[in-house]
Amino acid sequence: MKYSDIPEAMVAAGACLIGEHRGSQVERVEWVDRNDGKSKGFVKCTHLFEIGIGGAVQAIRVDEPIPKTVIDPKEVKVTLKRGSRYLLSLQSLKNDRGNLDARLVAGSVPVELT
């Protein structure tokens, strides 16, 4: 996809970012609830991107929302290719002591740029 082909909905969202995909990790987070003693958990997917900011390269960790109905990390298929550039529609972006963390908009799919 070329820059001129960027979906209007993503541009209208206002919070977009272009980065190079470096890797992804899908895992299940579990804990024991103190109130009822039962095991609780959820599946999360984290992507690592590199972006250019003011001539420097910065790593950014992007969390992808996974539906609560997914209970096994093997159910989540990551189709992003390492080294490819993607346009991301972000719900939030924060700088935590120099580390950039972001969250994708629920239901959005990163768009590969060529």
PLY file of the C-alpha trace (Angstrom):
ply
format ascii 1.0
element vertex 114
property float x
property float y
property float z
element edge 113
property int vertex1
property int vertex2
end_header
0.00 0.00 0.00
1.24 3.49 -0.82
0.85 6.53 1.40
-1.80 7.90 -0.99
-3.88 4.73 -0.45
-4.14 5.13 3.33
-7.73 4.45 4.44
-9.60 7.67 5.20
-10.99 6.20 8.43
-7.48 5.80 9.84
-6.51 9.33 8.87
-9.76 10.67 10.37
-8.95 8.93 13.66
-6.07 11.36 14.08
-3.81 9.10 16.15
-1.77 7.21 13.58
1.83 6.06 13.62
4.12 4.49 11.03
6.69 2.00 12.28
8.83 -0.97 11.29
7.76 -4.27 12.88
10.52 -5.96 14.91
8.61 -8.77 16.61
5.50 -9.95 18.47
4.69 -11.95 21.57
1.39 -13.57 22.52
1.05 -14.84 26.08
-1.45 -15.72 28.77
-1.29 -13.72 32.01
-2.63 -15.55 35.08
-3.08 -14.83 38.78
-5.04 -16.05 41.78
-7.85 -13.79 42.98
-7.41 -13.00 46.69
-11.15 -12.75 47.30
-12.35 -16.11 45.98
-9.07 -18.04 45.55
-9.85 -18.85 41.91
-7.43 -18.61 39.01
-8.05 -15.66 36.68
-6.32 -14.65 33.49
-6.36 -13.20 30.00
-4.45 -13.40 26.72
-2.41 -10.42 25.56
-0.52 -9.64 22.36
2.40 -7.20 22.33
4.17 -5.95 19.21
7.49 -4.13 19.07
7.93 -1.42 16.44
10.72 1.01 15.63
9.79 4.55 14.65
11.82 7.55 13.55
11.42 10.56 15.82
13.41 13.68 14.97
16.13 11.74 13.17
16.54 9.17 15.95
15.10 5.66 16.09
12.85 4.85 19.06
11.37 1.49 20.05
7.67 1.47 20.88
5.70 -1.33 22.50
2.17 -1.65 21.09
-0.50 -3.73 22.85
-3.23 -5.24 20.69
-6.63 -5.76 22.35
-7.62 -9.44 22.35
-11.27 -10.46 22.98
-11.91 -11.95 26.44
-13.37 -15.03 24.78
-9.86 -16.07 23.67
-8.35 -18.24 26.40
-5.47 -19.95 24.57
-2.54 -17.90 23.13
-2.31 -20.38 20.22
-5.68 -19.08 18.96
-4.10 -15.69 18.16
-2.43 -15.54 14.74
0.13 -12.77 14.18
0.32 -11.93 10.48
2.78 -9.02 10.73
6.10 -9.50 8.92
9.37 -8.59 10.59
11.04 -5.65 8.85
7.87 -4.41 7.12
6.51 -0.92 7.73
2.96 -0.56 9.08
0.47 2.21 9.67
-1.08 1.83 13.13
-4.26 3.42 14.44
-3.68 4.13 18.15
-6.12 4.44 21.01
-3.47 5.72 23.42
0.21 6.63 23.51
2.23 7.34 26.63
5.84 8.03 27.52
6.81 6.21 30.72
10.32 7.34 31.72
11.52 7.33 28.11
9.72 4.11 27.12
6.92 4.56 24.59
3.84 2.39 25.15
0.77 2.40 22.91
-2.51 0.53 22.45
-4.17 -0.23 19.12
-7.77 0.74 18.54
-9.96 -2.34 19.13
-10.80 -4.03 15.84
-8.22 -2.09 13.81
-5.70 -3.96 11.70
-2.20 -2.58 11.02
-1.89 -1.63 7.33
1.32 -2.71 5.59
3.00 0.06 3.58
5.05 -0.70 0.48
0 1
1 2
2 3
3 4
4 5
5 6
6 7
7 8
8 9
9 10
10 11
11 12
12 13
13 14
14 15
15 16
16 17
17 18
18 19
19 20
20 21
21 22
22 23
23 24
24 25
25 26
26 27
27 28
28 29
29 30
30 31
31 32
32 33
33 34
34 35
35 36
36 37
37 38
38 39
39 40
40 41
41 42
42 43
43 44
44 45
45 46
46 47
47 48
48 49
49 50
50 51
51 52
52 53
53 54
54 55
55 56
56 57
57 58
58 59
59 60
60 61
61 62
62 63
63 64
64 65
65 66
66 67
67 68
68 69
69 70
70 71
71 72
72 73
73 74
74 75
75 76
76 77
77 78
78 79
79 80
80 81
81 82
82 83
83 84
84 85
85 86
86 87
87 88
88 89
89 90
90 91
91 92
92 93
93 94
94 95
95 96
96 97
97 98
98 99
99 100
100 101
101 102
102 103
103 104
104 105
105 106
106 107
107 108
108 109
109 110
110 111
111 112
112 113
